[in-house]
Amino acid sequence: QTNLGYMTGDPLAVRSAGHEGLEMAAALGDRFVVHQCRTWLGWAQAITGDLPGATSSLREVEIEAEAGHDAIWWTVSRHYRAAVLAYHGDTVGAQAIFDAVMSLIAELGDLWMGNSQGIQAIVALAAGEPSEAASASAAAYEHLGANPLHQQTHVYLRAEAALALVDIAAARHWADEAV
């Protein structure tokens, strides 16, 4: 439910399901689900404006996931921490985090590559690189074609990149698609 809340862009659902899921997973000793819930709770913090809290939460997941050899949630938490750094204006730090996981991402396939390209588009937009953001958001869209729910989580980035490039018609098209 926490994952679905993230995919539908609903931070309130993430918080509700995330806290309950976290408690249940911890009681069962399911570290994978603990990492999943905590990552999406960190995402919810970020998109509701608590960037310092999100940075801290995601870093904690990253450390725990690395210690527990959980490559999936180590990677996802790093990606979203990079996005938070970009939102906070640290695009150099965000890019360094992003670059550090790309070799692993390349091995995991299109779903992971597509989500990574979505994060790359966020970093590029924050860095004032709209052409790079357009390329990354288009790549995310293509990589995620077989996963429409994942694809939909990044469509808004195509609109933002088009708007930054002053392509109003494309921005309108992608904004309508995102809605």
Stockholm file with secondary structure:
# STOCKHOLM 1.0

chainA/1-179         QTNLGYMTGDPLAVRSAGHEGLEMAAALGDRFVVHQCRTWLGWAQAITGDLPGATSSLREVEIEAEAGHDAIWWTVSRHYRAAVLAYHGDTVGAQAIFDAVMSLIAELGDLWMGNSQGIQAIVALAAGEPSEAASASAAAYEHLGANPLHQQTHVYLRAEAALALVDIAAARHWADEAV
#=GR chainA/1-179 SS CHHHHHHTTCHHHHHHHHHHHHHHHHHHTCHHHHHHHHHHHHHHHHHTTCHHHHHHHHHHHHHHHHHTTCHHHHHHHHHHHHHHHHHTTCHHHHHHHHHHHHHHHHHHCHHHHHHHHHHHHHHHHHTTCHHHHHHHHHHHHHHTTTCHHHHHTTHHHHHHHHHHTTCHHHHHHHHHHHC
#=GC SS_cons         CHHHHHHTTCHHHHHHHHHHHHHHHHHHTCHHHHHHHHHHHHHHHHHTTCHHHHHHHHHHHHHHHHHTTCHHHHHHHHHHHHHHHHHTTCHHHHHHHHHHHHHHHHHHCHHHHHHHHHHHHHHHHHTTCHHHHHHHHHHHHHHTTTCHHHHHTTHHHHHHHHHHTTCHHHHHHHHHHHC
//
